């Protein structure tokens, strides 16, 4: 019982990570496709 619950939780965590990585990937594509320089998005410049 405990093992089945653990595998279900890890599966949900995996899906969450997939969504996070896909969101970051979409942001990178948007930034690289925009006309603004990447330095505009650098948090160190603020």
C-alpha positions as CSV (number, residue, x, y, z in Angstrom):
1,X,0.0,0.0,0.0
2,X,2.7,2.5,1.0
3,X,4.8,1.6,-2.1
4,X,1.8,2.3,-4.4
5,X,1.2,5.6,-2.8
6,X,4.8,6.6,-3.1
7,X,4.9,5.7,-6.8
8,X,1.8,7.8,-7.4
9,X,3.3,10.8,-5.6
10,X,6.5,10.5,-7.6
11,X,4.4,10.3,-10.8
12,X,2.6,13.6,-9.8
13,X,6.0,15.2,-9.0
14,X,7.3,14.1,-12.4
15,X,4.3,15.7,-14.2
16,X,4.8,18.9,-12.2
17,X,8.5,19.0,-13.2
18,X,7.5,18.4,-16.8
19,X,5.2,21.4,-16.7
20,X,7.9,23.6,-15.0
21,X,10.5,22.7,-17.6
22,X,8.0,23.2,-20.5
23,X,7.1,26.7,-19.1
24,X,10.8,27.6,-18.9
25,X,11.4,26.3,-22.4
26,X,8.5,28.4,-23.7
27,X,9.9,31.5,-22.0
28,X,13.4,30.9,-23.5
29,X,11.8,30.5,-27.0
30,X,9.9,33.7,-26.5
31,X,12.9,35.7,-25.3
32,X,15.2,34.3,-28.1
33,X,12.5,35.1,-30.6
34,X,11.9,38.7,-29.4
35,X,13.8,41.8,-30.7
36,X,15.0,42.7,-27.2
37,X,18.6,41.8,-26.3
38,X,18.9,39.0,-23.7
39,X,20.6,41.4,-21.3
40,X,17.2,43.1,-20.9
41,X,16.1,39.9,-19.1
42,X,19.2,39.5,-16.9
43,X,18.1,39.9,-13.3
44,X,21.6,41.2,-12.4
45,X,21.0,44.3,-14.4
46,X,18.2,45.5,-12.1
